[in-house]
Amino acid sequence: MQKDRNARLAELEAAIGHSFNNRALLVEALTHKSLVNEAGGKETRDNQRLEFLGDAVLELLASEYLLAAFPGWTEGQLSKSRARIVNASSLELAGRRLRLGEHLRLGRGEEKTGGREKQTLLADAFEAVVAAVYLDAGLHAARELLQRILFEQALEERGERIAESDRKSALQEFLQGRGQAPAEYRLAGESGPDHQKTFEIEVWVNGECLARGTGSTKKEAEQQAARSALEQLERTGVKG
């Protein structure tokens, strides 16, 4: 039994890309509070403390990653994109890439209710694993894990969308910073069948149609229009 447990932990270490000097940290990261509650004192520590630390490590390294990847972004853009990268859905997917569900240490009640597939448990366990790696080997090891399992995947899955996602916010901040009224978005037209429409959106600034954008949804077209408007304003400036 112990040999099988060690073999499974070694399998997880291979997926993480880190061999623990203190494997007890990894075991703690995988231990849900339900097991501690049901163990009658035989288990003394769940993964909540590591989850708390892992959240801070994630915030730091996600910020560092975005600063390097998008040097032209504003604080608002960086903050919103960081929130998208480290939200529960992204962390759950990262946990699934590591197959953490198979390794979670759960109480009987949580096991019966499908705890191994729950988003919250997988996301929390991933944060705890990040903290365990950090405590065992420092920021460099945690950074390597996150870049391989979370950050690069987030960019690949969204393509350029993560870079596009805050264009409306960036335009708003640009105008606010110069004392201007907010941009106005107007539907200029739509074409195509109901299941495959293309929308055209105009963005108006100071009573002038500054740019247009197209997309398969109105939101996507608005983002494209905002991007074009922002590029034009950054080139020419805005009259006060």
VENSULJO-V942000 format. One record per pair of residues at least 4 apart in sequence whose C-alpha atoms are under 8 Angstrom apart, sorted by the first residue. I is the first residue (numbers start at 0). J is the second residue. Records with the same first field share a line. If there is no record, write none. Layout:
I: J + J
//
This chain:
0: 4
1: 5
2: 6
3: 7
4: 8
5: 9
6: 10
7: 11 + 102
8: 12 + 102
9: 13 + 18
10: 14
11: 15 + 97 + 98 + 99 + 102
12: 16 + 17 + 18 + 19
13: 17 + 18
14: 97
15: 97 + 144
16: 144
17: 132 + 140
19: 25 + 132 + 135
20: 135
21: 25 + 135
22: 26
23: 27
24: 28 + 131 + 135
25: 29 + 128 + 131 + 132
26: 30
27: 44 + 45 + 46 + 49
28: 45 + 46 + 49 + 50 + 124 + 127 + 128 + 131
29: 45 + 46 + 99 + 102 + 103 + 104 + 124 + 127 + 128
30: 34 + 35 + 44 + 45 + 46 + 103 + 104 + 105
31: 35 + 45 + 46 + 47 + 103 + 104 + 105 + 106 + 120
32: 36 + 44 + 45 + 46 + 47 + 105 + 106
33: 37 + 105 + 106 + 107 + 108 + 109
34: 38 + 42 + 45 + 104 + 105 + 106 + 107
35: 39 + 40 + 41 + 42 + 43 + 44 + 45 + 106
36: 106
37: 106 + 107
38: 42 + 106
46: 50 + 124 + 127
47: 51 + 123 + 127
48: 52 + 127
49: 53 + 126 + 127 + 128 + 130 + 131
50: 54 + 123 + 124 + 125 + 126 + 127 + 128 + 130
51: 55 + 126 + 127
52: 56 + 126 + 127 + 130
53: 57 + 126 + 127 + 128 + 129 + 130 + 131
54: 58 + 126
55: 59
56: 60 + 129 + 130 + 133
57: 61 + 85 + 126 + 129
58: 62 + 81 + 85
59: 63
60: 64 + 142
61: 65 + 81 + 84 + 85 + 150
62: 66 + 77 + 81
63: 67
64: 68 + 150
65: 69 + 70 + 77 + 81
66: 70 + 72 + 77
72: 76 + 77
73: 77 + 169
74: 78
75: 79 + 168 + 169
76: 80 + 165 + 168 + 169
77: 81
78: 82
79: 83 + 165
80: 84 + 161 + 164 + 165
81: 85
82: 86
83: 89
84: 89 + 90 + 149 + 150 + 153
85: 89 + 90
86: 90
87: 91 + 118 + 119 + 122
88: 92 + 118 + 122
89: 93 + 122 + 149 + 153
90: 94 + 121 + 122 + 123 + 125 + 126 + 149
91: 95 + 118 + 119 + 121 + 122 + 125
92: 96 + 122
93: 97 + 122 + 125 + 148 + 149
94: 98 + 99 + 100 + 121 + 122 + 124 + 125
95: 99 + 100 + 121
96: 148
98: 102
99: 103 + 121 + 124 + 125
100: 115 + 116 + 121
101: 115
103: 115 + 124
105: 109 + 110 + 114
106: 110
107: 111
108: 112
109: 113 + 114
110: 114 + 115
113: 117
114: 120
115: 120 + 121
116: 120 + 121
117: 121
118: 122
119: 123
120: 124
121: 125
122: 126
123: 127
124: 128
125: 129
126: 130
127: 131
128: 132
129: 133 + 141 + 144 + 145
130: 134 + 141
131: 135
132: 136 + 137 + 140 + 141
133: 137 + 138 + 139 + 140 + 141
136: 140 + 141
137: 141
138: 142
139: 143
140: 144
141: 145
142: 146
143: 147
144: 148 + 149
145: 149 + 150
146: 150 + 151
147: 151 + 152
148: 152
149: 153
150: 154
151: 155
152: 156
153: 157
154: 158 + 159 + 161
157: 161
159: 163
160: 164
161: 165
163: 222 + 223 + 226
164: 222
165: 169 + 222
166: 170 + 222 + 223 + 225 + 226 + 229
167: 171 + 221 + 222 + 225 + 226
168: 172
169: 173 + 229
170: 174 + 182 + 225 + 226 + 228 + 229
171: 175 + 181 + 182
172: 176
173: 177 + 229
174: 178 + 179 + 180 + 181 + 182 + 237
175: 179 + 180 + 181
177: 237 + 239
178: 239
179: 205 + 239
180: 204 + 205
181: 204
182: 202 + 203 + 204 + 205
183: 202 + 203 + 204
184: 200 + 201 + 202 + 203 + 221
185: 200 + 201 + 202 + 203
186: 198 + 199 + 200 + 201
187: 198 + 199 + 200 + 201
188: 198 + 199 + 200
189: 196 + 197 + 198 + 199
190: 196 + 197 + 198
191: 195 + 196 + 197
192: 196
195: 215
196: 215 + 216
197: 213 + 214 + 215 + 216
198: 213 + 214 + 215 + 216 + 217 + 220
199: 211 + 212 + 213 + 214 + 217 + 220
200: 211 + 212 + 213 + 217 + 220 + 221 + 224
201: 208 + 209 + 210 + 211 + 212 + 221 + 224
202: 208 + 209 + 210 + 211 + 221 + 224 + 225 + 228
203: 207 + 208 + 209 + 210
204: 208 + 209
209: 228
210: 224 + 225 + 227 + 228
211: 223 + 224 + 227 + 228
212: 220 + 221 + 222 + 223 + 224 + 225 + 227
213: 219 + 220 + 221 + 223 + 224
214: 218 + 219 + 220 + 223
215: 219 + 220
216: 220
217: 221
218: 222
219: 223
220: 224
221: 225
222: 226
223: 227
224: 228
225: 229
226: 230
227: 231
228: 232
229: 233
230: 234
231: 235 + 236
232: 236 + 237
//
